[in-house]
Amino acid sequence: MTMPVDSRSLSVEPMFFRPEVTYVDADVPTVSENTVLSAAYGNTSASGWTVRSPYGEFGSILQMTSEPAELTTTMRGLQPGGVYDVFAFFWDTKGLEDSDWFVEASLDGLNYTAYPASTLDNINGPVFEAASARIVAGLDPNVTLRSGLSPNDDGDQTANGADEGNRDLMMAHLGEQTADANGNIVVHIAKHTAGERVWFDGVGHALKVAGEPVEDYWHVGVGTPAIHVPNGDPAQLDWGDGSPNDADSSSVYRVFDDVELAEGQSLTLTGTVEFSGLANNPDYGNGFRIGVFDHAGSSDPDGWLGYWSGNDTPTSSAGHLRKRDKPNSSHFLSSNGASTILDSFNGATQFLQDNLVYDFTFSLTNRGGHIGIQSELSQAGVALVSHSAVDTTPHTLTFNRIGFLVADPLNADQVRLRSVTVSSTGGPVQSPIESWREAWFGTSEDSGLAADLSDFDGDRMPNLIEFLLMSNPLDPTSPGTVFTKAPTGGFQFSLRGWH
């Protein structure tokens, strides 16, 4: 049987573009300002990136012609932990007739890929005509996107009323990226590859997998650094995006379940830290700080209690171990406000340096209601700070926060925390009968079957007597004790088979 053919043309929407794309304009405030030069209309001679106007979305684009300068654009306000398709938008001129403009981009700042307009493929990508995508938000209403790229017909291109109408807005699919704990994704743009002109205009995102709130992730305390949790692992943090001073004058913290230190119990923070972009031999004691805290019912970090330690340098007399006193209204890692210096270290033989891995440990132990504190920051076994002190009047025995701070003079671009672990060891010292209950009944509590007056095995000897005679409380025939009435009244005990 022959079916009739519908003579109407069929329009097939590319599967790739079914997600809704949001455009984010890369204006100067959202990129690394130190690499952008302001340029008047028509100026193409300035080195590095130049601002060209009146072109592109919202009247300006960023042009790169020869220098290998790099830009970063951060998309904010995304779902933490959400997986996004990420795009870079760039312009091409006169279709594919006599040019091949491109963009070179990276999601990690290390591995760059060039996306030339000549690889345009509106079905499979990775370069697409922006007009063929479902861009649902962020575009300039004064820019008209016209689909159907035709190399021989410039009038069929994306047109901005402010230019000569022969340019086309392209978008390159850079891959998938997971938004960090603050809902940020960073896109890196460069021109390391020789080729035609780069007119970079913005970035875009399309949600693929919704993020789920993850407790125990990192939070920014002060400052506005970008933070990223690699692989969603709370034991890791990239703090600062690598642009100049992005991690400087800022702090981060992480939440964990309350640990109330019982007698003999310890709480220990360990991990490693590595810095990028530090000032040369930063002569600033306490420039990097590590601490363990209790929120103490405070609605903001200024009211936290606890302890922190700062690094020493060869020429400073700092390296303090501080206790936060109460009431306190300063930042939890600040040296201002109510605090007590419990110990000082003045033996550092090196400054903090870029790209070296430092080990840190910070331990608190309940010693009869006093808190013993030990901390160390070292590199290859050489301590930049080491503390040992006892706080005889602690304000809290409960802890639920760890925190880190980089002070302004360090000029840090990024701080990388790895293998960050909070562990609790030891605990209250058990009495002999508590240990006995634990061994036989799996609990140290004087309750239920393990209670002192309970007789689990029915031999008429309660657990307290079984404990005193070291007999088996689960077996009425166990050797070790004979329990009989004495001739003169009362009871007598005789040991049987006990050594």
The 8 nearest C-alpha neighbors of each residue, nearest first, counted from 0:
[[1, 2, 3, 4, 5, 6, 7, 9],
 [2, 0, 3, 4, 5, 6, 7, 8],
 [1, 3, 4, 0, 5, 6, 7, 8],
 [4, 2, 5, 1, 6, 0, 7, 8],
 [5, 3, 6, 2, 7, 1, 8, 9],
 [4, 6, 7, 3, 8, 9, 2, 1],
 [5, 7, 4, 8, 9, 3, 2, 10],
 [8, 6, 5, 9, 4, 10, 3, 11],
 [7, 9, 6, 10, 5, 11, 4, 12],
 [10, 8, 11, 7, 6, 5, 12, 4],
 [9, 11, 12, 8, 13, 7, 131, 14],
 [12, 10, 13, 9, 14, 122, 8, 121],
 [11, 13, 14, 10, 16, 17, 122, 15],
 [14, 12, 122, 15, 16, 11, 121, 17],
 [15, 13, 16, 17, 12, 122, 18, 11],
 [14, 16, 13, 17, 122, 18, 123, 12],
 [17, 15, 18, 132, 14, 13, 133, 19],
 [16, 18, 14, 15, 19, 133, 13, 12],
 [19, 17, 16, 205, 20, 206, 133, 15],
 [18, 20, 133, 205, 134, 135, 17, 21],
 [21, 19, 134, 205, 204, 135, 133, 18],
 [20, 22, 136, 203, 204, 134, 135, 137],
 [21, 23, 203, 137, 202, 138, 136, 24],
 [24, 22, 202, 203, 201, 137, 25, 21],
 [23, 25, 201, 26, 200, 22, 202, 56],
 [26, 24, 201, 200, 29, 23, 72, 27],
 [25, 27, 28, 29, 24, 30, 59, 60],
 [26, 28, 30, 29, 32, 25, 35, 31],
 [29, 27, 30, 26, 32, 31, 25, 72],
 [30, 28, 27, 72, 26, 25, 73, 31],
 [29, 31, 72, 71, 27, 28, 32, 70],
 [32, 30, 33, 70, 71, 34, 242, 29],
 [31, 33, 35, 34, 30, 27, 28, 29],
 [32, 34, 31, 35, 36, 243, 30, 70],
 [33, 35, 32, 31, 48, 36, 68, 47],
 [36, 34, 48, 32, 33, 49, 37, 47],
 [37, 35, 49, 48, 38, 34, 50, 47],
 [36, 38, 50, 49, 35, 39, 51, 48],
 [39, 37, 50, 49, 42, 36, 51, 40],
 [38, 40, 42, 41, 51, 37, 52, 50],
 [41, 39, 52, 42, 51, 38, 53, 50],
 [40, 42, 43, 39, 51, 52, 38, 44],
 [43, 41, 40, 39, 44, 38, 45, 51],
 [44, 42, 45, 41, 49, 64, 38, 62],
 [43, 45, 42, 46, 64, 49, 41, 38],
 [46, 44, 43, 47, 49, 42, 36, 38],
 [47, 45, 44, 66, 48, 49, 65, 36],
 [48, 46, 66, 68, 63, 49, 45, 34],
 [49, 47, 63, 35, 62, 36, 61, 34],
 [48, 50, 36, 62, 61, 38, 35, 37],
 [49, 51, 61, 38, 37, 60, 62, 59],
 [52, 50, 60, 59, 40, 61, 49, 38],
 [53, 51, 59, 54, 40, 58, 50, 60],
 [52, 54, 58, 59, 161, 51, 55, 40],
 [55, 53, 52, 59, 58, 60, 162, 161],
 [54, 56, 59, 58, 60, 57, 200, 159],
 [55, 57, 139, 58, 59, 142, 200, 138],
 [58, 56, 139, 59, 55, 54, 24, 141],
 [57, 59, 53, 54, 55, 56, 52, 60],
 [60, 58, 52, 54, 51, 55, 53, 57],
 [59, 61, 200, 51, 55, 50, 199, 198],
 [62, 60, 50, 199, 49, 198, 51, 48],
 [61, 63, 198, 49, 48, 197, 199, 60],
 [64, 62, 48, 197, 47, 65, 196, 49],
 [63, 65, 196, 197, 66, 62, 195, 47],
 [64, 66, 63, 67, 47, 190, 46, 193],
 [65, 67, 47, 68, 64, 46, 63, 190],
 [68, 66, 190, 191, 189, 69, 65, 47],
 [69, 67, 66, 47, 189, 34, 190, 70],
 [70, 68, 189, 188, 67, 71, 187, 34],
 [71, 69, 188, 31, 187, 30, 189, 72],
 [70, 72, 187, 30, 186, 31, 188, 73],
 [71, 73, 30, 186, 29, 185, 25, 187],
 [74, 72, 185, 184, 75, 186, 183, 71],
 [73, 75, 184, 183, 185, 72, 76, 23],
 [76, 74, 183, 77, 182, 73, 184, 181],
 [75, 77, 182, 183, 78, 74, 181, 79],
 [78, 76, 182, 75, 183, 79, 178, 81],
 [77, 79, 81, 182, 210, 80, 178, 76],
 [80, 78, 182, 180, 178, 179, 81, 210],
 [79, 81, 210, 178, 177, 179, 78, 211],
 [210, 82, 80, 209, 78, 79, 177, 178],
 [81, 83, 177, 208, 207, 176, 206, 178],
 [84, 82, 206, 207, 205, 175, 176, 85],
 [83, 85, 175, 205, 204, 174, 206, 176],
 [84, 86, 204, 173, 203, 174, 83, 175],
 [87, 85, 172, 203, 171, 202, 173, 170],
 [86, 88, 202, 171, 170, 201, 203, 89],
 [89, 87, 170, 201, 200, 202, 169, 199],
 [90, 88, 199, 169, 198, 200, 168, 170],
 [91, 89, 168, 198, 167, 169, 166, 92],
 [90, 92, 100, 167, 166, 168, 116, 94],
 [91, 93, 166, 94, 165, 167, 98, 90],
 [94, 92, 165, 153, 166, 96, 95, 150],
 [93, 95, 150, 96, 92, 149, 153, 148],
 [94, 96, 150, 98, 97, 93, 99, 117],
 [97, 95, 150, 94, 93, 98, 151, 92],
 [96, 98, 95, 93, 99, 94, 92, 150],
 [99, 97, 95, 100, 96, 92, 195, 93],
 [100, 98, 116, 195, 117, 115, 101, 95],
 [99, 101, 195, 196, 91, 116, 197, 115],
 [102, 100, 115, 114, 197, 116, 99, 103],
 [101, 103, 114, 197, 113, 89, 104, 115],
 [104, 102, 113, 112, 189, 190, 188, 114],
 [103, 105, 188, 111, 187, 112, 189, 102],
 [104, 106, 111, 187, 108, 107, 110, 186],
 [105, 107, 186, 108, 187, 185, 104, 173],
 [106, 108, 109, 105, 110, 187, 186, 185],
 [109, 107, 105, 187, 106, 110, 111, 186],
 [110, 108, 107, 111, 105, 106, 187, 104],
 [109, 111, 105, 108, 107, 112, 106, 104],
 [110, 112, 105, 104, 109, 103, 113, 108],
 [111, 113, 103, 104, 114, 105, 110, 173],
 [114, 112, 103, 102, 115, 104, 111, 101],
 [113, 115, 102, 101, 103, 171, 112, 116],
 [116, 114, 101, 117, 118, 100, 99, 113],
 [115, 117, 118, 99, 119, 101, 100, 91],
 [116, 118, 115, 119, 99, 95, 100, 114],
 [117, 119, 116, 115, 126, 120, 114, 125],
 [120, 118, 126, 117, 127, 116, 121, 124],
 [121, 119, 124, 122, 123, 127, 126, 118],
 [120, 122, 127, 124, 123, 128, 119, 131],
 [123, 121, 13, 120, 124, 15, 14, 127],
 [122, 124, 120, 121, 125, 15, 13, 126],
 [125, 123, 126, 120, 127, 121, 122, 119],
 [124, 126, 172, 171, 123, 127, 120, 119],
 [127, 125, 171, 124, 119, 170, 120, 118],
 [128, 126, 121, 170, 119, 124, 120, 169],
 [127, 129, 169, 130, 131, 170, 168, 121],
 [130, 128, 169, 131, 132, 170, 168, 127],
 [129, 131, 146, 144, 128, 132, 145, 157],
 [132, 130, 129, 128, 146, 133, 121, 127],
 [133, 131, 129, 16, 130, 134, 128, 20],
 [132, 134, 19, 135, 20, 16, 17, 131],
 [135, 133, 20, 132, 21, 136, 19, 22],
 [134, 136, 21, 133, 20, 19, 137, 22],
 [137, 135, 21, 138, 134, 22, 20, 19],
 [136, 138, 22, 21, 23, 139, 135, 24],
 [139, 137, 136, 22, 140, 56, 134, 142],
 [138, 140, 141, 56, 142, 57, 137, 143],
 [141, 139, 142, 138, 143, 57, 56, 137],
 [142, 140, 139, 143, 159, 160, 57, 56],
 [141, 143, 159, 140, 139, 144, 158, 56],
 [144, 142, 158, 157, 159, 145, 141, 140],
 [143, 145, 157, 130, 142, 146, 158, 129],
 [146, 144, 157, 130, 156, 143, 155, 147],
 [147, 145, 130, 131, 148, 144, 156, 157],
 [148, 146, 149, 145, 155, 156, 131, 130],
 [147, 149, 156, 146, 155, 150, 94, 128],
 [148, 150, 152, 151, 147, 94, 155, 153],
 [151, 149, 94, 95, 96, 152, 148, 93],
 [152, 150, 149, 153, 96, 94, 93, 95],
 [153, 151, 154, 149, 155, 150, 156, 94],
 [152, 154, 165, 155, 93, 156, 151, 94],
 [153, 155, 152, 156, 165, 164, 158, 157],
 [156, 154, 153, 152, 149, 148, 145, 147],
 [157, 155, 167, 154, 153, 145, 158, 165],
 [156, 158, 144, 167, 145, 143, 166, 168],
 [159, 157, 164, 143, 156, 160, 166, 142],
 [160, 158, 142, 161, 162, 164, 143, 55],
 [159, 161, 162, 158, 164, 142, 141, 163],
 [162, 160, 159, 53, 54, 163, 58, 164],
 [163, 161, 164, 159, 160, 54, 53, 158],
 [162, 164, 165, 161, 160, 159, 158, 166],
 [163, 165, 158, 162, 166, 159, 154, 160],
 [166, 164, 153, 93, 163, 92, 156, 154],
 [165, 167, 92, 91, 93, 164, 157, 156],
 [166, 168, 157, 91, 156, 90, 92, 169],
 [169, 167, 90, 129, 89, 157, 128, 91],
 [170, 168, 128, 129, 89, 88, 90, 127],
 [169, 171, 88, 127, 87, 129, 126, 86],
 [172, 170, 126, 87, 86, 125, 173, 127],
 [171, 173, 86, 125, 174, 85, 126, 170],
 [174, 172, 86, 85, 171, 175, 87, 105],
 [175, 173, 172, 84, 85, 176, 86, 106],
 [174, 176, 84, 83, 85, 82, 177, 173],
 [175, 177, 83, 82, 178, 84, 174, 85],
 [178, 176, 82, 81, 80, 83, 179, 175],
 [179, 177, 182, 80, 183, 184, 79, 81],
 [178, 180, 227, 182, 183, 181, 79, 228],
 [179, 181, 79, 182, 227, 80, 228, 216],
 [182, 180, 179, 183, 79, 226, 218, 178],
 [181, 183, 79, 77, 178, 78, 179, 76],
 [184, 182, 75, 178, 179, 74, 181, 77],
 [183, 185, 74, 178, 73, 186, 179, 75],
 [184, 186, 73, 72, 74, 183, 71, 187],
 [187, 185, 106, 72, 71, 105, 73, 188],
 [186, 188, 71, 105, 104, 108, 70, 106],
 [189, 187, 104, 70, 69, 103, 71, 105],
 [190, 188, 69, 103, 68, 191, 104, 67],
 [189, 191, 67, 192, 103, 68, 63, 66],
 [190, 192, 67, 189, 193, 103, 66, 68],
 [193, 191, 190, 194, 113, 103, 67, 189],
 [194, 192, 191, 195, 190, 65, 64, 196],
 [195, 193, 192, 196, 100, 99, 101, 64],
 [194, 196, 100, 99, 197, 101, 98, 193],
 [195, 197, 100, 64, 198, 63, 194, 101],
 [198, 196, 63, 101, 62, 102, 100, 199],
 [197, 199, 62, 89, 90, 61, 60, 200],
 [200, 198, 89, 61, 60, 197, 88, 201],
 [201, 199, 60, 89, 88, 25, 61, 24],
 [202, 200, 25, 24, 88, 23, 87, 199],
 [201, 203, 87, 23, 86, 88, 22, 24],
 [204, 202, 22, 86, 21, 23, 85, 20],
 [203, 205, 85, 21, 20, 84, 83, 86],
 [206, 204, 20, 84, 83, 19, 18, 207],
 [205, 207, 83, 208, 82, 84, 204, 209],
 [208, 206, 83, 82, 205, 209, 84, 18],
 [209, 207, 82, 81, 206, 210, 83, 80],
 [210, 208, 81, 82, 211, 207, 206, 78],
 [81, 209, 211, 80, 79, 78, 208, 212],
 [210, 212, 213, 80, 209, 79, 81, 78],
 [213, 211, 214, 210, 79, 80, 78, 180],
 [212, 214, 211, 216, 215, 80, 180, 79],
 [215, 213, 216, 212, 254, 255, 217, 253],
 [214, 216, 254, 255, 253, 213, 233, 217],
 [217, 215, 214, 233, 253, 213, 180, 218],
 [216, 218, 253, 252, 180, 215, 251, 219],
 [217, 219, 252, 251, 253, 220, 216, 180],
 [218, 220, 251, 221, 250, 252, 217, 222],
 [221, 219, 250, 251, 218, 252, 222, 249],
 [222, 220, 249, 250, 219, 223, 251, 248],
 [223, 221, 249, 224, 248, 250, 220, 219],
 [222, 224, 225, 221, 249, 219, 245, 246],
 [225, 223, 239, 246, 245, 222, 226, 238],
 [224, 226, 239, 240, 238, 223, 227, 245],
 [227, 225, 238, 237, 239, 224, 179, 181],
 [226, 228, 179, 237, 236, 229, 180, 238],
 [227, 229, 236, 231, 179, 235, 232, 237],
 [230, 228, 231, 232, 227, 235, 236, 237],
 [231, 229, 232, 228, 177, 235, 233, 227],
 [230, 232, 228, 229, 233, 80, 179, 235],
 [231, 233, 230, 234, 235, 229, 228, 236],
 [234, 232, 235, 216, 231, 228, 215, 217],
 [233, 235, 419, 418, 232, 417, 420, 236],
 [236, 234, 417, 233, 416, 232, 228, 418],
 [235, 237, 228, 416, 415, 227, 238, 229],
 [238, 236, 415, 227, 226, 414, 228, 239],
 [237, 239, 226, 414, 413, 236, 415, 246],
 [240, 238, 413, 246, 225, 245, 224, 241],
 [239, 241, 225, 242, 413, 245, 238, 412],
 [242, 240, 412, 413, 239, 243, 245, 275],
 [241, 243, 412, 245, 240, 244, 31, 239],
 [244, 242, 412, 245, 241, 276, 411, 410],
 [245, 243, 412, 247, 410, 411, 246, 242],
 [244, 246, 412, 239, 224, 243, 247, 242],
 [247, 245, 239, 412, 413, 224, 411, 244],
 [246, 248, 244, 411, 410, 407, 249, 245],
 [249, 247, 407, 406, 405, 222, 246, 250],
 [250, 248, 222, 221, 247, 405, 404, 246],
 [249, 251, 404, 220, 221, 403, 219, 405],
 [252, 250, 219, 220, 403, 218, 402, 404],
 [251, 253, 402, 218, 401, 217, 403, 219],
 [252, 254, 217, 401, 400, 216, 215, 218],
 [253, 255, 400, 215, 399, 401, 252, 256],
 [254, 256, 399, 215, 400, 257, 253, 401],
 [255, 257, 399, 258, 254, 398, 400, 215],
 [258, 256, 399, 398, 259, 397, 255, 293],
 [257, 259, 398, 397, 260, 256, 399, 266],
 [260, 258, 397, 396, 261, 257, 398, 395],
 [259, 261, 396, 264, 365, 258, 397, 262],
 [262, 260, 264, 427, 426, 263, 259, 365],
 [261, 263, 427, 365, 264, 367, 366, 426],
 [262, 264, 426, 365, 427, 366, 425, 261],
 [263, 265, 426, 425, 261, 260, 262, 364],
 [266, 264, 364, 424, 363, 423, 425, 267],
 [265, 267, 423, 363, 362, 422, 364, 424],
 [266, 268, 362, 422, 421, 361, 423, 265],
 [267, 269, 421, 361, 360, 420, 362, 422],
 [270, 268, 360, 420, 359, 419, 267, 361],
 [271, 269, 419, 418, 359, 417, 358, 420],
 [270, 272, 358, 417, 357, 416, 359, 418],
 [271, 273, 416, 357, 415, 356, 417, 358],
 [274, 272, 356, 415, 355, 354, 414, 357],
 [273, 275, 414, 353, 354, 413, 415, 277],
 [276, 274, 353, 413, 412, 277, 354, 411],
 [277, 275, 412, 411, 353, 278, 410, 274],
 [278, 276, 411, 410, 409, 275, 353, 279],
 [277, 279, 281, 409, 410, 280, 276, 411],
 [278, 280, 281, 277, 352, 409, 350, 282],
 [281, 279, 350, 282, 278, 351, 352, 277],
 [282, 280, 278, 279, 283, 409, 350, 408],
 [283, 281, 280, 312, 284, 314, 315, 350],
 [282, 284, 286, 281, 285, 315, 408, 312],
 [283, 285, 317, 311, 286, 318, 310, 312],
 [284, 286, 309, 310, 287, 318, 288, 311],
 [287, 285, 406, 284, 283, 405, 310, 288],
 [288, 286, 405, 285, 309, 404, 310, 406],
 [289, 287, 309, 404, 403, 308, 285, 286],
 [290, 288, 403, 307, 308, 402, 309, 404],
 [289, 291, 307, 402, 306, 401, 308, 403],
 [290, 292, 401, 306, 400, 305, 402, 307],
 [293, 291, 305, 400, 398, 304, 401, 399],
 [292, 294, 398, 295, 399, 304, 303, 400],
 [293, 295, 303, 296, 297, 304, 292, 302],
 [296, 294, 293, 297, 303, 304, 302, 395],
 [295, 297, 294, 298, 303, 302, 293, 299],
 [298, 296, 302, 299, 295, 294, 303, 300],
 [297, 299, 296, 300, 302, 294, 301, 295],
 [298, 300, 297, 301, 302, 303, 294, 296],
 [301, 299, 302, 303, 331, 330, 297, 294],
 [302, 300, 330, 329, 328, 331, 299, 303],
 [303, 301, 297, 327, 300, 328, 299, 304],
 [302, 304, 294, 300, 293, 295, 301, 331],
 [305, 303, 293, 323, 292, 295, 294, 302],
 [306, 304, 292, 323, 291, 322, 293, 303],
 [305, 307, 322, 290, 321, 291, 323, 292],
 [308, 306, 290, 289, 321, 320, 291, 288],
 [307, 309, 320, 289, 288, 319, 290, 321],
 [310, 308, 285, 288, 318, 319, 287, 286],
 [309, 311, 318, 285, 384, 284, 383, 287],
 [310, 312, 318, 284, 317, 384, 347, 383],
 [313, 311, 347, 315, 350, 314, 284, 349],
 [312, 314, 348, 347, 349, 315, 350, 311],
 [315, 313, 312, 282, 316, 311, 347, 283],
 [316, 314, 312, 317, 284, 313, 311, 282],
 [315, 317, 345, 314, 318, 311, 284, 344],
 [318, 316, 284, 311, 315, 319, 285, 345],
 [317, 319, 311, 310, 344, 309, 285, 343],
 [320, 318, 343, 309, 317, 308, 342, 321],
 [319, 321, 308, 342, 341, 340, 307, 343],
 [322, 320, 340, 307, 339, 341, 306, 319],
 [321, 323, 306, 339, 338, 305, 324, 340],
 [324, 322, 338, 304, 305, 306, 337, 321],
 [325, 323, 338, 337, 322, 326, 327, 304],
 [326, 324, 327, 337, 323, 304, 394, 302],
 [325, 327, 324, 328, 337, 302, 323, 336],
 [328, 326, 325, 302, 337, 329, 336, 324],
 [327, 329, 301, 302, 336, 326, 330, 337],
 [330, 328, 301, 336, 327, 331, 333, 335],
 [329, 331, 301, 333, 332, 300, 328, 302],
 [330, 332, 301, 333, 300, 303, 329, 302],
 [333, 331, 330, 404, 334, 307, 288, 290],
 [332, 334, 330, 335, 331, 329, 336, 404],
 [335, 333, 336, 332, 338, 321, 337, 329],
 [336, 334, 333, 329, 337, 338, 330, 332],
 [335, 337, 329, 327, 338, 328, 334, 333],
 [336, 338, 324, 327, 323, 325, 335, 326],
 [339, 337, 323, 324, 322, 336, 321, 340],
 [338, 340, 322, 321, 341, 323, 324, 337],
 [341, 339, 321, 342, 320, 322, 319, 338],
 [342, 340, 320, 321, 339, 388, 322, 343],
 [341, 343, 320, 340, 319, 388, 386, 344],
 [344, 342, 319, 318, 320, 317, 345, 341],
 [343, 345, 318, 384, 346, 319, 385, 311],
 [346, 344, 316, 347, 311, 317, 318, 343],
 [345, 347, 344, 348, 313, 311, 383, 384],
 [348, 346, 383, 313, 312, 311, 349, 345],
 [347, 349, 313, 346, 312, 383, 350, 382],
 [350, 348, 347, 313, 312, 351, 383, 280],
 [351, 349, 280, 312, 352, 281, 313, 348],
 [350, 352, 280, 349, 281, 353, 312, 277],
 [353, 351, 350, 355, 354, 277, 280, 274],
 [352, 354, 275, 274, 355, 277, 276, 351],
 [355, 353, 274, 273, 275, 356, 352, 276],
 [356, 354, 353, 273, 352, 357, 274, 378],
 [355, 357, 273, 272, 271, 378, 354, 358],
 [358, 356, 378, 272, 271, 377, 273, 355],
 [359, 357, 271, 377, 376, 270, 378, 272],
 [358, 360, 376, 375, 270, 269, 271, 377],
 [359, 361, 269, 374, 375, 268, 362, 376],
 [360, 362, 374, 268, 267, 373, 269, 375],
 [361, 363, 267, 373, 266, 372, 268, 374],
 [362, 364, 372, 266, 265, 371, 370, 267],
 [365, 363, 265, 371, 370, 264, 366, 266],
 [366, 364, 370, 262, 263, 369, 264, 368],
 [367, 365, 369, 368, 263, 370, 262, 364],
 [366, 368, 369, 262, 365, 263, 370, 261],
 [367, 369, 366, 365, 370, 262, 391, 393],
 [368, 370, 391, 366, 367, 365, 390, 393],
 [371, 369, 365, 390, 364, 389, 366, 363],
 [370, 372, 389, 364, 363, 388, 390, 365],
 [373, 371, 363, 388, 387, 362, 389, 370],
 [372, 374, 387, 362, 386, 361, 388, 363],
 [375, 373, 361, 386, 360, 385, 362, 372],
 [374, 376, 385, 360, 384, 359, 377, 386],
 [377, 375, 359, 384, 383, 382, 358, 385],
 [378, 376, 382, 381, 358, 383, 357, 380],
 [377, 379, 357, 381, 380, 358, 382, 356],
 [380, 378, 381, 377, 357, 358, 356, 382],
 [379, 381, 378, 377, 382, 358, 357, 376],
 [380, 382, 377, 378, 379, 383, 348, 347],
 [383, 381, 377, 384, 376, 380, 385, 378],
 [384, 382, 347, 377, 376, 311, 310, 381],
 [383, 385, 382, 310, 376, 375, 311, 344],
 [386, 384, 375, 374, 382, 344, 376, 383],
 [387, 385, 374, 373, 375, 342, 388, 384],
 [386, 388, 373, 372, 374, 385, 389, 342],
 [387, 389, 372, 371, 342, 341, 386, 373],
 [390, 388, 371, 370, 372, 391, 369, 387],
 [389, 391, 370, 392, 369, 393, 371, 388],
 [392, 390, 369, 389, 393, 370, 368, 371],
 [391, 393, 390, 394, 369, 370, 368, 395],
 [394, 392, 395, 390, 391, 369, 370, 396],
 [393, 395, 392, 396, 304, 324, 325, 305],
 [396, 394, 397, 393, 304, 305, 293, 398],
 [395, 397, 260, 259, 398, 393, 394, 365],
 [398, 396, 259, 258, 395, 293, 260, 257],
 [397, 399, 293, 258, 292, 257, 400, 259],
 [398, 400, 257, 255, 293, 256, 254, 292],
 [401, 399, 254, 292, 253, 291, 293, 255],
 [400, 402, 291, 253, 252, 290, 292, 254],
 [401, 403, 252, 290, 251, 289, 291, 253],
 [402, 404, 289, 288, 251, 250, 252, 290],
 [405, 403, 250, 288, 287, 249, 406, 251],
 [406, 404, 287, 248, 249, 247, 286, 250],
 [405, 407, 248, 286, 408, 247, 409, 404],
 [406, 408, 248, 247, 409, 410, 405, 286],
 [409, 407, 410, 406, 283, 281, 286, 278],
 [408, 410, 277, 411, 407, 278, 281, 406],
 [411, 409, 244, 277, 247, 408, 278, 407],
 [412, 410, 277, 247, 244, 276, 246, 409],
 [413, 411, 244, 241, 276, 245, 243, 246],
 [412, 414, 239, 241, 275, 246, 238, 411],
 [415, 413, 274, 238, 273, 237, 239, 275],
 [416, 414, 237, 273, 272, 236, 238, 274],
 [417, 415, 272, 236, 235, 271, 414, 237],
 [416, 418, 235, 271, 419, 270, 234, 272],
 [419, 417, 270, 234, 420, 235, 271, 416],
 [418, 420, 270, 234, 417, 269, 235, 416],
 [421, 419, 269, 268, 418, 270, 422, 234],
 [420, 422, 268, 267, 269, 419, 266, 423],
 [423, 421, 267, 266, 420, 424, 268, 265],
 [422, 424, 266, 265, 267, 421, 425, 264],
 [425, 423, 265, 264, 426, 422, 266, 267],
 [426, 424, 264, 263, 265, 423, 427, 428],
 [425, 427, 264, 263, 261, 262, 428, 424],
 [426, 428, 262, 263, 261, 429, 264, 425],
 [427, 429, 426, 430, 263, 262, 425, 264],
 [430, 428, 433, 434, 427, 431, 432, 443],
 [429, 431, 433, 432, 434, 428, 435, 443],
 [432, 430, 434, 433, 435, 429, 436, 466],
 [431, 433, 435, 434, 430, 436, 466, 443],
 [434, 432, 443, 430, 436, 435, 431, 429],
 [433, 435, 437, 431, 432, 436, 429, 438],
 [436, 434, 432, 438, 433, 437, 431, 439],
 [435, 437, 433, 443, 439, 438, 440, 434],
 [438, 436, 441, 442, 443, 434, 435, 440],
 [437, 439, 435, 436, 441, 440, 434, 442],
 [440, 438, 436, 437, 441, 435, 472, 473],
 [439, 441, 436, 437, 442, 449, 438, 448],
 [442, 440, 437, 438, 439, 436, 443, 449],
 [443, 441, 437, 444, 440, 436, 449, 438],
 [442, 444, 433, 437, 436, 434, 445, 441],
 [443, 445, 446, 442, 433, 449, 450, 436],
 [446, 444, 450, 449, 451, 443, 447, 433],
 [447, 445, 450, 449, 444, 448, 451, 453],
 [446, 448, 449, 450, 445, 453, 444, 451],
 [447, 449, 450, 453, 455, 446, 440, 454],
 [448, 450, 447, 446, 445, 440, 436, 451],
 [449, 451, 446, 445, 453, 447, 452, 448],
 [450, 452, 463, 462, 453, 445, 461, 449],
 [453, 451, 461, 450, 462, 463, 454, 449],
 [452, 454, 461, 450, 451, 462, 448, 455],
 [455, 453, 461, 457, 456, 462, 460, 452],
 [454, 456, 457, 453, 473, 448, 472, 461],
 [457, 455, 473, 475, 474, 458, 454, 472],
 [458, 456, 454, 459, 455, 475, 460, 461],
 [457, 459, 475, 460, 456, 454, 476, 461],
 [458, 460, 457, 461, 454, 456, 475, 455],
 [461, 459, 458, 464, 454, 465, 462, 457],
 [462, 460, 454, 452, 453, 463, 464, 465],
 [461, 463, 465, 451, 464, 453, 452, 466],
 [462, 464, 451, 466, 465, 461, 467, 452],
 [465, 463, 467, 466, 462, 461, 460, 468],
 [466, 464, 462, 470, 468, 463, 467, 469],
 [465, 467, 469, 463, 464, 468, 462, 470],
 [468, 466, 464, 465, 469, 463, 470, 462],
 [467, 469, 465, 466, 470, 464, 480, 479],
 [470, 468, 466, 467, 465, 471, 479, 464],
 [471, 469, 465, 468, 479, 472, 466, 477],
 [470, 472, 473, 474, 477, 465, 469, 475],
 [473, 471, 474, 465, 456, 470, 462, 455],
 [472, 474, 456, 471, 455, 475, 439, 477],
 [475, 473, 477, 476, 456, 471, 472, 458],
 [476, 474, 458, 456, 477, 457, 473, 472],
 [477, 475, 474, 478, 458, 471, 456, 473],
 [476, 478, 474, 475, 471, 479, 470, 480],
 [479, 477, 496, 480, 495, 476, 470, 497],
 [478, 480, 495, 497, 496, 494, 470, 477],
 [479, 481, 494, 495, 478, 493, 482, 468],
 [482, 480, 493, 492, 494, 483, 495, 479],
 [481, 483, 492, 480, 491, 493, 490, 484],
 [484, 482, 491, 490, 481, 485, 492, 493],
 [483, 485, 490, 489, 491, 488, 486, 482],
 [484, 486, 490, 488, 491, 487, 489, 483],
 [487, 485, 488, 484, 489, 490, 491, 483],
 [488, 486, 485, 489, 484, 490, 491, 483],
 [487, 489, 485, 486, 490, 484, 491, 483],
 [488, 490, 485, 484, 487, 491, 486, 483],
 [491, 489, 484, 485, 483, 488, 492, 482],
 [490, 492, 485, 483, 484, 482, 493, 489],
 [493, 491, 482, 481, 494, 483, 490, 480],
 [492, 494, 481, 480, 495, 491, 482, 483],
 [495, 493, 480, 479, 497, 481, 496, 492],
 [496, 494, 479, 480, 497, 478, 493, 481],
 [495, 497, 479, 478, 498, 494, 480, 477],
 [498, 496, 479, 495, 494, 478, 480, 469],
 [497, 496, 479, 495, 494, 469, 478, 480]]
